[in-house]
Amino acid sequence: MKLLPHFPRFLPLLLAITLIAPEAFAATRVKRSSRIPQLSASGKTVARKGSKATVKGAKTSSRGSGRAAATVRGASNRGANGRNARFARTGKLRRIALRGVPAGPSLIAGGPWLEPTFADSTSGDRVDGEDLAVRRAAVDALGALNGSVVVADPATGRILTIVNQKIAFSSGFQPCSTIKVYAALAGLSEGIIDSSTEQRIYGRAHMNLTTALAKSNNPYFANIGVRLGYDKIAHYARMFGLGEKAGLNIPEEQAGGLVDGPPKLGGMGMMTSFGEGVKLTPLQLVSLMSALANNGTMNYLQYPRTQAEAEAMVPMVKRHLPIQQLIPELTPGMLGATEFGTARRAGWANSDPIFGKTGTCTDRESPTHLGWFGSFGEVNGRKLAIVVLLTGGRYISGPAASGVAGQIYHLLGQQPKTTSASLNPPAVMLPSDSTL
């Protein structure tokens, strides 16, 4: 009460603090974001003082124009009025050119990437021989994201749909953490790991295979590569389909790639945890997922171009993988990924179990940020293998790809049950020297 008579003398000071503090805070925010391109009052995108990049407005460019005109949709501001909201409002793209860098490919705002996060992923696709119900679900789930979806029938090897065939038929991308499925199978085959025994990963920390797969633990799988060495890892990688075409009579398909020795960047640890030195295609990953769903039988992928070809297609066995006893050791971790791990977005709307593995990294050759998800599951009594590969900027990730796949499973689960699986003809084993 004694302070009340003196309160008026503090009133001007309080008012000054109230008026000055927001401006000082705003100035601090401007300083922190000085390198982020902003929109001027005229609507043109400019770089702030001290920025290392300048931004020029660009008209919307199609994916077919090539990476030299790579762009990103959305502005640099975030939140409710962020880049996604701005893209929905304006539909415009923008690109960044670095000062002092010769004319060439532009960089995506927010990272060293050339591929846009959003694009028309159906442009240029040929769909005459596809399962149109499956394709419709895949296109709806992918939405405006820039990426590819491949769905196959594990029992026959038939590719039911390929959304964004340009990406699916490319020379391949770094597999990121999806390589851990290959590494796990190699470690299980050599008997150095199992699903329940905990392995030391660093210090006093230990983890078993199920948790390592579900949580995508890097040290666990790096340790497999170091212990087995290049020769054994390469042997199993080729056995499971890396470095070769997965399809039969698919002329557009490419064989990916496998480095000839331990990668220079990170050695075997990076190879078996991030896929360093490996180029993986969506078709190769869907082939392995199909083999896991098919109890180790790897069928050639076949992609009918007409409905008549689809009806006359006969399954062709590529090889029988010696993994029948290993699959029960592997699948708990893949199920854990969708239930409590990195792929939780895939399982939230689906009652049937989904087995999968995510992958997130930057492919330096593209360069683009990648979000992988390889999976298999059952929908209305029919087994399916679904692979999603997203490309773009910082918001692309394996968990995001798992959400797309989960939506595909969900949409297909709402359709009437099909009896086509019971009509599959018996598979034929091709000679080992058959033309791929």
C-alpha positions as a LaTeX table, in Angstrom:
\begin{tabular}{lrrr}
\hline
Residue & $x$ (\AA) & $y$ (\AA) & $z$ (\AA) \\
\hline
Met1 & 0.00 & 0.00 & 0.00 \\
Lys2 & 2.92 & 2.37 & 0.68 \\
Leu3 & 4.07 & 1.95 & $-2.96$ \\
Leu4 & 0.82 & 3.17 & $-4.46$ \\
Pro5 & 1.58 & 6.91 & $-4.02$ \\
His6 & 4.83 & 6.40 & $-5.97$ \\
Phe7 & 3.24 & 4.30 & $-8.75$ \\
Pro8 & 2.61 & 7.23 & $-11.18$ \\
Arg9 & 6.33 & 7.94 & $-11.50$ \\
Phe10 & 6.83 & 4.40 & $-12.97$ \\
Leu11 & 3.96 & 4.71 & $-15.45$ \\
Pro12 & 5.98 & 6.40 & $-18.28$ \\
Leu13 & 8.69 & 3.74 & $-17.94$ \\
Leu14 & 6.15 & 0.92 & $-18.22$ \\
Leu15 & 4.57 & 2.53 & $-21.29$ \\
Ala16 & 7.98 & 2.91 & $-22.97$ \\
Ile17 & 8.83 & $-0.76$ & $-22.36$ \\
Thr18 & 5.46 & $-1.80$ & $-23.75$ \\
Leu19 & 6.00 & 0.17 & $-26.97$ \\
Ile20 & 9.69 & $-0.63$ & $-27.54$ \\
Ala21 & 9.80 & $-4.36$ & $-26.68$ \\
Pro22 & 7.76 & $-5.65$ & $-29.70$ \\
Glu23 & 9.90 & $-3.61$ & $-32.11$ \\
Ala24 & 13.11 & $-4.92$ & $-30.60$ \\
Phe25 & 11.80 & $-8.48$ & $-30.83$ \\
Ala26 & 10.79 & $-7.98$ & $-34.45$ \\
Ala27 & 14.24 & $-6.61$ & $-35.26$ \\
Thr28 & 15.80 & $-9.71$ & $-33.75$ \\
Arg29 & 13.56 & $-11.94$ & $-35.85$ \\
Val30 & 14.53 & $-10.01$ & $-39.01$ \\
Lys31 & 18.21 & $-10.45$ & $-38.23$ \\
Arg32 & 17.79 & $-14.20$ & $-37.73$ \\
Ser33 & 15.93 & $-14.60$ & $-41.00$ \\
Ser34 & 18.12 & $-12.28$ & $-43.06$ \\
Arg35 & 19.05 & $-15.12$ & $-45.40$ \\
Ile36 & 15.42 & $-16.09$ & $-46.13$ \\
Pro37 & 14.02 & $-14.59$ & $-49.35$ \\
Gln38 & 10.89 & $-12.53$ & $-48.74$ \\
Leu39 & 8.10 & $-11.02$ & $-50.81$ \\
Ser40 & 8.28 & $-7.26$ & $-51.41$ \\
Ala41 & 5.27 & $-4.96$ & $-51.27$ \\
Ser42 & 4.99 & $-5.19$ & $-55.04$ \\
Gly43 & 4.62 & $-8.95$ & $-54.85$ \\
Lys44 & 8.09 & $-9.71$ & $-56.23$ \\
Thr45 & 10.39 & $-11.98$ & $-54.31$ \\
Val46 & 13.62 & $-10.33$ & $-53.18$ \\
Ala47 & 16.53 & $-11.17$ & $-50.92$ \\
Arg48 & 17.13 & $-9.25$ & $-47.74$ \\
Lys49 & 20.34 & $-7.40$ & $-47.09$ \\
Gly50 & 23.14 & $-9.79$ & $-46.26$ \\
Ser51 & 21.40 & $-12.69$ & $-47.93$ \\
Lys52 & 23.49 & $-15.28$ & $-49.73$ \\
Ala53 & 20.73 & $-16.03$ & $-52.18$ \\
Thr54 & 18.55 & $-13.97$ & $-54.49$ \\
Val55 & 15.15 & $-15.07$ & $-55.61$ \\
Lys56 & 13.41 & $-14.44$ & $-58.87$ \\
Gly57 & 9.77 & $-15.16$ & $-59.51$ \\
Ala58 & 9.06 & $-17.99$ & $-61.87$ \\
Lys59 & 6.07 & $-19.28$ & $-63.70$ \\
Thr60 & 4.84 & $-22.77$ & $-63.01$ \\
Ser61 & 7.05 & $-25.27$ & $-64.80$ \\
Ser62 & 6.19 & $-28.87$ & $-65.61$ \\
Arg63 & 8.33 & $-31.78$ & $-64.44$ \\
Gly64 & 9.04 & $-32.56$ & $-68.08$ \\
Ser65 & 11.05 & $-29.37$ & $-68.47$ \\
Gly66 & 13.92 & $-31.00$ & $-66.59$ \\
Arg67 & 15.84 & $-30.27$ & $-63.44$ \\
Ala68 & 17.44 & $-27.15$ & $-64.91$ \\
Ala69 & 14.17 & $-25.32$ & $-64.23$ \\
Ala70 & 13.52 & $-27.00$ & $-60.88$ \\
Thr71 & 11.26 & $-24.94$ & $-58.65$ \\
Val72 & 9.42 & $-25.08$ & $-55.38$ \\
Arg73 & 5.88 & $-24.15$ & $-54.64$ \\
Gly74 & 5.11 & $-21.95$ & $-51.67$ \\
Ala75 & 6.74 & $-19.08$ & $-49.86$ \\
Ser76 & 9.29 & $-19.21$ & $-47.09$ \\
Asn77 & 6.84 & $-18.20$ & $-44.37$ \\
Arg78 & 5.38 & $-21.01$ & $-42.29$ \\
Gly79 & 2.34 & $-21.86$ & $-40.16$ \\
Ala80 & $-1.27$ & $-21.42$ & $-41.21$ \\
Asn81 & $-0.15$ & $-18.97$ & $-43.91$ \\
Gly82 & 2.94 & $-21.02$ & $-44.81$ \\
Arg83 & 4.18 & $-22.44$ & $-48.12$ \\
Asn84 & 1.44 & $-25.07$ & $-48.40$ \\
Ala85 & $-1.30$ & $-22.54$ & $-47.75$ \\
Arg86 & 0.26 & $-20.10$ & $-50.22$ \\
Phe87 & 0.53 & $-22.80$ & $-52.86$ \\
Ala88 & $-3.14$ & $-23.65$ & $-52.40$ \\
Arg89 & $-3.97$ & $-19.94$ & $-52.71$ \\
Thr90 & $-1.78$ & $-18.96$ & $-55.67$ \\
Gly91 & $-0.52$ & $-22.19$ & $-57.27$ \\
Lys92 & 2.78 & $-20.40$ & $-58.04$ \\
Leu93 & 6.33 & $-21.68$ & $-57.96$ \\
Arg94 & 9.55 & $-19.89$ & $-57.26$ \\
Arg95 & 13.22 & $-20.69$ & $-57.72$ \\
Ile96 & 16.51 & $-19.60$ & $-56.18$ \\
Ala97 & 19.75 & $-18.68$ & $-57.92$ \\
Leu98 & 22.94 & $-18.41$ & $-55.87$ \\
Arg99 & 25.09 & $-15.32$ & $-56.26$ \\
Gly100 & 28.44 & $-16.03$ & $-57.78$ \\
Val101 & 27.31 & $-19.38$ & $-59.16$ \\
Pro102 & 27.29 & $-19.88$ & $-62.95$ \\
Ala103 & 23.91 & $-20.14$ & $-64.62$ \\
Gly104 & 22.46 & $-23.60$ & $-64.29$ \\
Pro105 & 20.05 & $-25.60$ & $-62.14$ \\
Ser106 & 18.29 & $-23.59$ & $-59.47$ \\
Leu107 & 18.08 & $-24.60$ & $-55.82$ \\
Ile108 & 14.90 & $-25.22$ & $-53.87$ \\
Ala109 & 14.18 & $-22.70$ & $-51.14$ \\
Gly110 & 15.09 & $-24.18$ & $-47.77$ \\
Gly111 & 17.74 & $-26.68$ & $-48.84$ \\
Pro112 & 20.21 & $-27.91$ & $-51.48$ \\
Trp113 & 17.59 & $-29.69$ & $-53.60$ \\
Leu114 & 16.53 & $-29.46$ & $-57.22$ \\
Glu115 & 13.23 & $-31.36$ & $-57.24$ \\
Pro116 & 9.97 & $-29.60$ & $-56.31$ \\
Thr117 & 7.94 & $-30.96$ & $-53.44$ \\
Phe118 & 4.70 & $-30.62$ & $-55.38$ \\
Ala119 & 4.01 & $-31.65$ & $-58.96$ \\
Asp120 & 1.55 & $-33.44$ & $-61.22$ \\
Ser121 & 2.85 & $-36.97$ & $-60.67$ \\
Thr122 & 0.52 & $-38.49$ & $-63.26$ \\
Ser123 & 1.86 & $-36.50$ & $-66.21$ \\
Gly124 & 2.98 & $-38.73$ & $-69.08$ \\
Asp125 & 1.88 & $-42.03$ & $-67.50$ \\
Arg126 & 0.47 & $-44.81$ & $-69.70$ \\
Val127 & $-2.26$ & $-46.70$ & $-67.87$ \\
Asp128 & $-3.93$ & $-48.98$ & $-70.44$ \\
Gly129 & $-3.00$ & $-52.27$ & $-68.77$ \\
Glu130 & $-3.24$ & $-51.14$ & $-65.15$ \\
Asp131 & $-5.75$ & $-52.00$ & $-62.45$ \\
Leu132 & $-7.66$ & $-48.74$ & $-62.55$ \\
Ala133 & $-9.21$ & $-49.14$ & $-59.09$ \\
Val134 & $-5.75$ & $-49.51$ & $-57.56$ \\
Arg135 & $-4.40$ & $-46.61$ & $-59.59$ \\
Arg136 & $-7.26$ & $-44.37$ & $-58.50$ \\
Ala137 & $-6.50$ & $-45.08$ & $-54.84$ \\
Ala138 & $-2.77$ & $-44.43$ & $-55.39$ \\
Val139 & $-3.34$ & $-41.14$ & $-57.21$ \\
Asp140 & $-5.82$ & $-39.93$ & $-54.59$ \\
Ala141 & $-3.43$ & $-40.80$ & $-51.74$ \\
Leu142 & $-0.42$ & $-39.16$ & $-53.40$ \\
Gly143 & $-2.34$ & $-35.95$ & $-54.06$ \\
Ala144 & $-0.19$ & $-32.98$ & $-55.08$ \\
Leu145 & 3.05 & $-34.49$ & $-53.77$ \\
Asn146 & 5.90 & $-35.11$ & $-56.18$ \\
Gly147 & 6.65 & $-38.81$ & $-56.06$ \\
Ser148 & 6.03 & $-42.30$ & $-57.36$ \\
Val149 & 3.84 & $-45.18$ & $-56.20$ \\
Val150 & 4.29 & $-48.78$ & $-57.32$ \\
Val151 & 1.73 & $-51.44$ & $-56.32$ \\
Ala152 & 2.29 & $-55.11$ & $-57.13$ \\
Asp153 & 0.57 & $-58.44$ & $-56.54$ \\
Pro154 & 3.15 & $-60.61$ & $-54.69$ \\
Ala155 & 1.47 & $-63.87$ & $-55.74$ \\
Thr156 & 1.88 & $-63.18$ & $-59.46$ \\
Gly157 & 4.44 & $-60.41$ & $-59.79$ \\
Arg158 & 1.98 & $-58.29$ & $-61.74$ \\
Ile159 & 2.49 & $-54.57$ & $-61.35$ \\
Leu160 & $-1.00$ & $-53.22$ & $-60.75$ \\
Thr161 & $-0.09$ & $-49.56$ & $-61.15$ \\
Ile162 & 2.88 & $-47.23$ & $-61.48$ \\
Val163 & 2.17 & $-43.61$ & $-60.67$ \\
Asn164 & 4.87 & $-41.29$ & $-62.02$ \\
Gln165 & 6.60 & $-43.70$ & $-64.36$ \\
Lys166 & 9.38 & $-41.20$ & $-64.98$ \\
Ile167 & 10.65 & $-41.65$ & $-61.41$ \\
Ala168 & 9.89 & $-45.37$ & $-61.21$ \\
Phe169 & 11.86 & $-46.08$ & $-64.39$ \\
Ser170 & 14.80 & $-43.85$ & $-63.44$ \\
Ser171 & 18.32 & $-45.10$ & $-62.73$ \\
Gly172 & 17.59 & $-45.18$ & $-59.02$ \\
Phe173 & 18.11 & $-43.22$ & $-55.84$ \\
Gln174 & 19.90 & $-43.74$ & $-52.55$ \\
Pro175 & 17.75 & $-46.18$ & $-50.55$ \\
Cys176 & 18.21 & $-44.33$ & $-47.25$ \\
Ser177 & 17.05 & $-46.49$ & $-44.33$ \\
Thr178 & 15.15 & $-48.99$ & $-46.48$ \\
Ile179 & 18.59 & $-50.60$ & $-46.94$ \\
Lys180 & 18.20 & $-51.82$ & $-43.37$ \\
Val181 & 15.83 & $-54.54$ & $-44.54$ \\
Tyr182 & 18.57 & $-55.89$ & $-46.81$ \\
Ala183 & 21.15 & $-55.54$ & $-44.02$ \\
Ala184 & 18.87 & $-57.31$ & $-41.54$ \\
Leu185 & 18.38 & $-60.25$ & $-43.91$ \\
Ala186 & 22.16 & $-60.45$ & $-44.41$ \\
Gly187 & 22.78 & $-60.40$ & $-40.66$ \\
Leu188 & 20.08 & $-63.01$ & $-40.02$ \\
Ser189 & 21.47 & $-65.22$ & $-42.80$ \\
Glu190 & 24.95 & $-65.09$ & $-41.23$ \\
Gly191 & 23.59 & $-65.71$ & $-37.74$ \\
Ile192 & 25.08 & $-62.60$ & $-36.14$ \\
Ile193 & 21.66 & $-61.18$ & $-35.09$ \\
Asp194 & 18.13 & $-62.35$ & $-34.30$ \\
Ser195 & 14.88 & $-60.65$ & $-33.45$ \\
Ser196 & 15.16 & $-60.80$ & $-29.67$ \\
Thr197 & 18.85 & $-60.82$ & $-28.69$ \\
Glu198 & 20.07 & $-57.35$ & $-27.82$ \\
Gln199 & 23.19 & $-56.06$ & $-29.50$ \\
Arg200 & 25.48 & $-53.36$ & $-28.15$ \\
Ile201 & 25.13 & $-50.28$ & $-30.30$ \\
Tyr202 & 27.23 & $-47.75$ & $-28.38$ \\
Gly203 & 28.38 & $-47.24$ & $-24.81$ \\
Arg204 & 26.03 & $-49.13$ & $-22.54$ \\
Ala205 & 23.11 & $-48.93$ & $-24.95$ \\
His206 & 21.72 & $-52.19$ & $-26.33$ \\
Met207 & 18.89 & $-52.93$ & $-28.76$ \\
Asn208 & 17.31 & $-55.93$ & $-30.48$ \\
Leu209 & 16.42 & $-56.25$ & $-34.17$ \\
Thr210 & 12.69 & $-55.67$ & $-33.69$ \\
Thr211 & 13.18 & $-52.32$ & $-31.99$ \\
Ala212 & 16.04 & $-51.33$ & $-34.30$ \\
Leu213 & 13.87 & $-51.86$ & $-37.38$ \\
Ala214 & 10.84 & $-50.16$ & $-35.86$ \\
Lys215 & 12.84 & $-47.14$ & $-34.71$ \\
Ser216 & 15.30 & $-47.23$ & $-37.66$ \\
Asn217 & 18.36 & $-47.21$ & $-35.43$ \\
Asn218 & 21.46 & $-46.31$ & $-37.43$ \\
Pro219 & 24.26 & $-47.67$ & $-35.17$ \\
Tyr220 & 22.60 & $-51.10$ & $-35.02$ \\
Phe221 & 22.66 & $-51.57$ & $-38.78$ \\
Ala222 & 26.00 & $-49.84$ & $-39.25$ \\
Asn223 & 27.43 & $-52.51$ & $-36.95$ \\
Ile224 & 26.09 & $-55.25$ & $-39.26$ \\
Gly225 & 27.98 & $-53.78$ & $-42.20$ \\
Val226 & 31.20 & $-53.42$ & $-40.23$ \\
Arg227 & 31.03 & $-56.98$ & $-38.90$ \\
Leu228 & 30.14 & $-58.66$ & $-42.20$ \\
Gly229 & 32.29 & $-56.58$ & $-44.54$ \\
Tyr230 & 31.75 & $-55.61$ & $-48.15$ \\
Asp231 & 31.94 & $-59.04$ & $-49.82$ \\
Lys232 & 29.18 & $-60.62$ & $-47.75$ \\
Ile233 & 26.95 & $-57.56$ & $-47.85$ \\
Ala234 & 27.33 & $-57.31$ & $-51.64$ \\
His235 & 26.60 & $-61.04$ & $-52.00$ \\
Tyr236 & 23.29 & $-60.75$ & $-50.17$ \\
Ala237 & 22.42 & $-57.44$ & $-51.83$ \\
Arg238 & 22.66 & $-59.06$ & $-55.26$ \\
Met239 & 20.75 & $-62.13$ & $-54.05$ \\
Phe240 & 17.90 & $-59.87$ & $-52.95$ \\
Gly241 & 17.81 & $-58.05$ & $-56.29$ \\
Leu242 & 20.07 & $-55.02$ & $-56.07$ \\
Gly243 & 22.10 & $-54.14$ & $-59.14$ \\
Glu244 & 19.77 & $-56.00$ & $-61.53$ \\
Lys245 & 16.40 & $-55.47$ & $-63.14$ \\
Ala246 & 13.40 & $-56.68$ & $-61.17$ \\
Gly247 & 11.06 & $-56.93$ & $-64.15$ \\
Leu248 & 10.59 & $-59.15$ & $-67.16$ \\
Asn249 & 10.24 & $-57.46$ & $-70.56$ \\
Ile250 & 9.95 & $-53.95$ & $-69.12$ \\
Pro251 & 12.23 & $-52.04$ & $-71.52$ \\
Glu252 & 12.03 & $-48.75$ & $-69.60$ \\
Glu253 & 13.33 & $-50.27$ & $-66.37$ \\
Gln254 & 16.91 & $-49.64$ & $-65.23$ \\
Ala255 & 19.03 & $-51.82$ & $-62.96$ \\
Gly256 & 20.00 & $-49.34$ & $-60.27$ \\
Gly257 & 23.56 & $-49.67$ & $-59.00$ \\
Leu258 & 25.85 & $-51.20$ & $-56.40$ \\
Val259 & 29.28 & $-49.81$ & $-55.55$ \\
Asp260 & 32.28 & $-52.06$ & $-56.30$ \\
Gly261 & 33.81 & $-51.74$ & $-52.83$ \\
Pro262 & 33.26 & $-50.09$ & $-49.43$ \\
Pro263 & 31.88 & $-46.58$ & $-49.98$ \\
Lys264 & 34.43 & $-43.79$ & $-49.60$ \\
Leu265 & 31.96 & $-41.80$ & $-47.52$ \\
Gly266 & 31.40 & $-43.60$ & $-44.24$ \\
Gly267 & 32.50 & $-47.07$ & $-45.31$ \\
Met268 & 30.39 & $-50.14$ & $-44.59$ \\
Gly269 & 28.60 & $-48.51$ & $-41.68$ \\
Met270 & 27.04 & $-45.91$ & $-43.97$ \\
Met271 & 26.31 & $-48.52$ & $-46.61$ \\
Thr272 & 24.13 & $-50.66$ & $-44.32$ \\
Ser273 & 22.48 & $-47.80$ & $-42.43$ \\
Phe274 & 21.89 & $-45.15$ & $-45.13$ \\
Gly275 & 22.46 & $-47.04$ & $-48.38$ \\
Glu276 & 25.63 & $-45.17$ & $-49.31$ \\
Gly277 & 26.98 & $-46.53$ & $-52.60$ \\
Val278 & 23.64 & $-48.08$ & $-53.61$ \\
Lys279 & 21.12 & $-46.92$ & $-56.19$ \\
Leu280 & 17.68 & $-48.42$ & $-55.57$ \\
Thr281 & 14.65 & $-48.25$ & $-57.85$ \\
Pro282 & 11.03 & $-48.44$ & $-56.69$ \\
Leu283 & 10.64 & $-51.65$ & $-58.72$ \\
Gln284 & 13.54 & $-53.32$ & $-56.90$ \\
Leu285 & 12.08 & $-52.45$ & $-53.51$ \\
Val286 & 8.59 & $-53.63$ & $-54.42$ \\
Ser287 & 10.17 & $-56.88$ & $-55.67$ \\
Leu288 & 11.77 & $-57.55$ & $-52.27$ \\
Met289 & 8.57 & $-56.60$ & $-50.41$ \\
Ser290 & 6.67 & $-59.03$ & $-52.66$ \\
Ala291 & 9.15 & $-61.81$ & $-51.90$ \\
Leu292 & 8.71 & $-61.25$ & $-48.16$ \\
Ala293 & 4.94 & $-61.40$ & $-48.57$ \\
Asn294 & 5.31 & $-64.49$ & $-50.78$ \\
Asn295 & 7.35 & $-66.52$ & $-48.24$ \\
Gly296 & 10.61 & $-66.03$ & $-50.09$ \\
Thr297 & 9.50 & $-66.63$ & $-53.68$ \\
Met298 & 10.64 & $-63.71$ & $-55.82$ \\
Asn299 & 8.61 & $-63.48$ & $-59.02$ \\
Tyr300 & 9.64 & $-61.41$ & $-61.99$ \\
Leu301 & 7.67 & $-58.19$ & $-62.04$ \\
Gln302 & 5.49 & $-57.98$ & $-65.13$ \\
Tyr303 & 3.79 & $-54.84$ & $-66.33$ \\
Pro304 & 0.96 & $-55.56$ & $-68.81$ \\
Arg305 & 0.35 & $-52.74$ & $-71.28$ \\
Thr306 & $-3.18$ & $-53.80$ & $-72.23$ \\
Gln307 & $-6.04$ & $-55.52$ & $-70.46$ \\
Ala308 & $-5.62$ & $-58.49$ & $-72.79$ \\
Glu309 & $-1.98$ & $-58.86$ & $-71.67$ \\
Ala310 & $-3.10$ & $-58.63$ & $-68.05$ \\
Glu311 & $-5.60$ & $-61.44$ & $-68.50$ \\
Ala312 & $-3.09$ & $-63.67$ & $-70.32$ \\
Met313 & $-0.20$ & $-63.02$ & $-67.93$ \\
Val314 & 1.49 & $-66.08$ & $-66.41$ \\
Pro315 & 3.58 & $-65.64$ & $-63.22$ \\
Met316 & 7.30 & $-66.23$ & $-63.71$ \\
Val317 & 9.55 & $-67.18$ & $-60.79$ \\
Lys318 & 12.86 & $-65.35$ & $-60.70$ \\
Arg319 & 14.38 & $-67.20$ & $-57.74$ \\
His320 & 13.48 & $-68.80$ & $-54.43$ \\
Leu321 & 15.21 & $-66.85$ & $-51.68$ \\
Pro322 & 16.48 & $-68.95$ & $-48.73$ \\
Ile323 & 14.72 & $-66.74$ & $-46.20$ \\
Gln324 & 11.66 & $-68.77$ & $-45.20$ \\
Gln325 & 13.08 & $-69.26$ & $-41.70$ \\
Leu326 & 14.21 & $-65.64$ & $-41.49$ \\
Ile327 & 10.95 & $-63.90$ & $-42.33$ \\
Pro328 & 9.41 & $-64.51$ & $-38.86$ \\
Glu329 & 12.52 & $-62.91$ & $-37.36$ \\
Leu330 & 12.24 & $-59.86$ & $-39.63$ \\
Thr331 & 8.54 & $-59.06$ & $-39.77$ \\
Pro332 & 7.99 & $-58.12$ & $-36.08$ \\
Gly333 & 10.26 & $-55.12$ & $-36.60$ \\
Met334 & 8.48 & $-54.14$ & $-39.81$ \\
Leu335 & 5.12 & $-54.42$ & $-38.05$ \\
Gly336 & 6.55 & $-52.44$ & $-35.15$ \\
Ala337 & 7.46 & $-49.65$ & $-37.55$ \\
Thr338 & 3.79 & $-49.11$ & $-38.41$ \\
Glu339 & 2.54 & $-49.63$ & $-34.86$ \\
Phe340 & 5.00 & $-47.67$ & $-32.70$ \\
Gly341 & 7.94 & $-46.71$ & $-34.93$ \\
Thr342 & 8.79 & $-44.43$ & $-37.82$ \\
Ala343 & 5.84 & $-45.54$ & $-40.00$ \\
Arg344 & 3.00 & $-44.93$ & $-37.54$ \\
Arg345 & 1.20 & $-42.80$ & $-40.12$ \\
Ala346 & 0.64 & $-45.92$ & $-42.23$ \\
Gly347 & $-1.28$ & $-47.88$ & $-39.63$ \\
Trp348 & $-3.55$ & $-45.35$ & $-37.96$ \\
Ala349 & $-6.55$ & $-45.91$ & $-40.27$ \\
Asn350 & $-6.06$ & $-49.60$ & $-41.04$ \\
Ser351 & $-7.23$ & $-52.56$ & $-39.00$ \\
Asp352 & $-5.23$ & $-55.13$ & $-41.01$ \\
Pro353 & $-1.49$ & $-55.26$ & $-40.20$ \\
Ile354 & 0.95 & $-53.46$ & $-42.48$ \\
Phe355 & 4.62 & $-54.43$ & $-42.54$ \\
Gly356 & 6.99 & $-51.76$ & $-43.73$ \\
Lys357 & 10.20 & $-49.75$ & $-43.50$ \\
Thr358 & 10.75 & $-46.04$ & $-43.94$ \\
Gly359 & 13.77 & $-44.19$ & $-45.32$ \\
Thr360 & 14.71 & $-40.50$ & $-45.23$ \\
Cys361 & 17.87 & $-38.87$ & $-46.61$ \\
Thr362 & 19.23 & $-36.59$ & $-49.32$ \\
Asp363 & 20.31 & $-38.10$ & $-52.61$ \\
Arg364 & 23.36 & $-36.02$ & $-53.48$ \\
Glu365 & 23.43 & $-36.94$ & $-57.16$ \\
Ser366 & 19.92 & $-35.62$ & $-57.91$ \\
Pro367 & 20.06 & $-33.71$ & $-55.57$ \\
Thr368 & 16.70 & $-34.20$ & $-53.88$ \\
His369 & 15.40 & $-35.01$ & $-50.44$ \\
Leu370 & 13.87 & $-38.50$ & $-50.38$ \\
Gly371 & 11.08 & $-40.16$ & $-48.47$ \\
Trp372 & 10.86 & $-43.93$ & $-48.99$ \\
Phe373 & 8.38 & $-46.47$ & $-47.69$ \\
Gly374 & 8.43 & $-50.14$ & $-48.72$ \\
Ser375 & 5.61 & $-52.31$ & $-47.43$ \\
Phe376 & 3.33 & $-55.30$ & $-47.82$ \\
Gly377 & $-0.01$ & $-56.17$ & $-46.32$ \\
Glu378 & $-3.37$ & $-57.74$ & $-46.98$ \\
Val379 & $-6.47$ & $-55.93$ & $-48.19$ \\
Asn380 & $-9.79$ & $-57.75$ & $-48.39$ \\
Gly381 & $-8.03$ & $-61.10$ & $-48.52$ \\
Arg382 & $-5.59$ & $-60.00$ & $-51.23$ \\
Lys383 & $-1.87$ & $-59.49$ & $-50.56$ \\
Leu384 & $-0.33$ & $-56.31$ & $-51.91$ \\
Ala385 & 3.16 & $-54.81$ & $-51.97$ \\
Ile386 & 3.23 & $-51.01$ & $-52.01$ \\
Val387 & 6.26 & $-48.76$ & $-52.41$ \\
Val388 & 6.08 & $-44.99$ & $-52.13$ \\
Leu389 & 8.99 & $-42.71$ & $-53.05$ \\
Leu390 & 8.58 & $-38.98$ & $-52.42$ \\
Thr391 & 11.03 & $-36.40$ & $-53.78$ \\
Gly392 & 11.38 & $-32.73$ & $-53.02$ \\
Gly393 & 12.48 & $-30.44$ & $-50.20$ \\
Arg394 & 12.70 & $-30.40$ & $-46.45$ \\
Tyr395 & 9.15 & $-31.57$ & $-45.76$ \\
Ile396 & 9.69 & $-34.88$ & $-47.58$ \\
Ser397 & 10.37 & $-37.87$ & $-45.33$ \\
Gly398 & 9.88 & $-41.58$ & $-44.90$ \\
Pro399 & 7.09 & $-41.06$ & $-42.36$ \\
Ala400 & 5.30 & $-38.84$ & $-44.91$ \\
Ala401 & 5.66 & $-41.61$ & $-47.51$ \\
Ser402 & 4.25 & $-44.13$ & $-45.04$ \\
Gly403 & 1.20 & $-41.91$ & $-44.64$ \\
Val404 & 0.60 & $-42.03$ & $-48.39$ \\
Ala405 & 0.88 & $-45.83$ & $-48.42$ \\
Gly406 & $-1.41$ & $-46.12$ & $-45.41$ \\
Gln407 & $-4.04$ & $-44.10$ & $-47.23$ \\
Ile408 & $-3.78$ & $-46.42$ & $-50.25$ \\
Tyr409 & $-4.36$ & $-49.48$ & $-48.05$ \\
His410 & $-7.28$ & $-47.69$ & $-46.42$ \\
Leu411 & $-8.93$ & $-46.68$ & $-49.70$ \\
Leu412 & $-8.52$ & $-50.15$ & $-51.19$ \\
Gly413 & $-9.94$ & $-51.68$ & $-48.01$ \\
Gln414 & $-13.17$ & $-49.79$ & $-48.60$ \\
Gln415 & $-13.67$ & $-51.47$ & $-51.96$ \\
Pro416 & $-15.61$ & $-54.75$ & $-52.38$ \\
Lys417 & $-13.64$ & $-57.95$ & $-51.89$ \\
Thr418 & $-12.00$ & $-59.39$ & $-55.00$ \\
Thr419 & $-11.71$ & $-63.04$ & $-55.91$ \\
Ser420 & $-9.00$ & $-62.50$ & $-58.51$ \\
Ala421 & $-6.32$ & $-63.82$ & $-56.17$ \\
Ser422 & $-7.88$ & $-67.27$ & $-56.28$ \\
Leu423 & $-7.75$ & $-67.28$ & $-60.07$ \\
Asn424 & $-3.99$ & $-66.80$ & $-60.37$ \\
Pro425 & $-2.39$ & $-69.45$ & $-62.60$ \\
Pro426 & 0.57 & $-71.39$ & $-61.20$ \\
Ala427 & 3.95 & $-69.70$ & $-61.52$ \\
Val428 & 6.53 & $-70.88$ & $-64.09$ \\
Met429 & 10.24 & $-71.07$ & $-63.27$ \\
Leu430 & 12.29 & $-69.44$ & $-66.01$ \\
Pro431 & 15.81 & $-70.63$ & $-66.89$ \\
Ser432 & 18.55 & $-68.62$ & $-65.20$ \\
Asp433 & 19.73 & $-67.12$ & $-68.48$ \\
Ser434 & 16.35 & $-65.65$ & $-69.42$ \\
Thr435 & 16.42 & $-62.16$ & $-70.86$ \\
Leu436 & 15.40 & $-59.51$ & $-68.35$ \\
\hline
\end{tabular}
